[in-house]
């Protein structure tokens, strides 16, 4: 899970995500090196496409919910 603080905003979220991705990639590479990969069942049968919110969605969420 990514830890978000009150000082974080939409400017820092990609950096937090990248740092977490690097950590997860390191784990996978270590498992691959140690021949310890395990296949897991997907959490859902549905696929989803996600993208970052637009500027207007950020503004709306900030005004409506106070989300940074």
C-alpha positions as CSV (number, residue, x, y, z in Angstrom):
1,X,0.0,0.0,0.0
2,X,1.2,3.5,-0.8
3,X,1.5,5.8,2.3
4,X,0.1,9.3,1.6
5,X,0.7,12.2,4.0
6,X,-1.0,15.6,4.2
7,X,2.0,17.2,2.4
8,X,1.3,15.0,-0.7
9,X,-0.8,16.2,-3.6
10,X,-1.4,15.3,-7.2
11,X,2.1,16.5,-8.0
12,X,3.7,13.9,-5.7
13,X,1.4,10.9,-6.3
14,X,3.2,9.7,-9.4
15,X,6.5,9.7,-7.5
16,X,4.9,7.7,-4.7
17,X,3.5,5.2,-7.3
18,X,6.9,4.9,-9.0
19,X,8.7,4.3,-5.8
20,X,6.2,1.5,-4.9
21,X,6.5,0.0,-8.4
22,X,10.3,-0.1,-8.1
23,X,9.9,-2.0,-4.8
24,X,7.5,-4.5,-6.4
25,X,9.6,-5.0,-9.4
26,X,12.6,-5.7,-7.2
27,X,10.6,-8.3,-5.4
28,X,9.6,-10.0,-8.7
29,X,13.1,-9.9,-10.0
30,X,14.4,-11.6,-6.8
31,X,11.7,-14.2,-7.1
32,X,12.7,-14.8,-10.7
33,X,16.4,-15.1,-9.8
34,X,15.5,-17.6,-7.0
35,X,13.1,-19.5,-9.3
36,X,10.3,-18.8,-6.8
37,X,7.6,-17.3,-9.0
38,X,4.1,-18.3,-8.1
39,X,1.1,-17.8,-10.3
40,X,-1.8,-16.1,-8.5
41,X,-5.5,-16.0,-9.4
42,X,-6.7,-12.5,-10.6
43,X,-8.7,-10.6,-8.0
44,X,-11.5,-10.1,-10.5
45,X,-12.6,-11.6,-13.8
46,X,-13.2,-8.1,-15.2
47,X,-10.5,-6.0,-16.7
48,X,-10.3,-2.2,-16.2
49,X,-8.6,0.7,-17.9
50,X,-7.6,3.5,-15.6
51,X,-6.0,6.8,-16.3
52,X,-5.0,9.8,-14.3
53,X,-7.8,12.4,-13.7
54,X,-7.9,15.4,-15.9
55,X,-7.2,18.9,-14.6
56,X,-10.9,19.6,-14.4
57,X,-11.5,16.4,-12.4
58,X,-8.7,17.4,-9.9
59,X,-10.3,20.8,-9.5
60,X,-13.8,19.3,-9.1
61,X,-12.6,16.9,-6.5
62,X,-10.7,19.6,-4.7
63,X,-13.7,21.8,-4.5
64,X,-16.2,19.1,-3.7
65,X,-14.2,16.9,-1.4
66,X,-11.1,18.9,-0.4
67,X,-9.0,16.2,-2.0
68,X,-5.4,17.4,-2.8
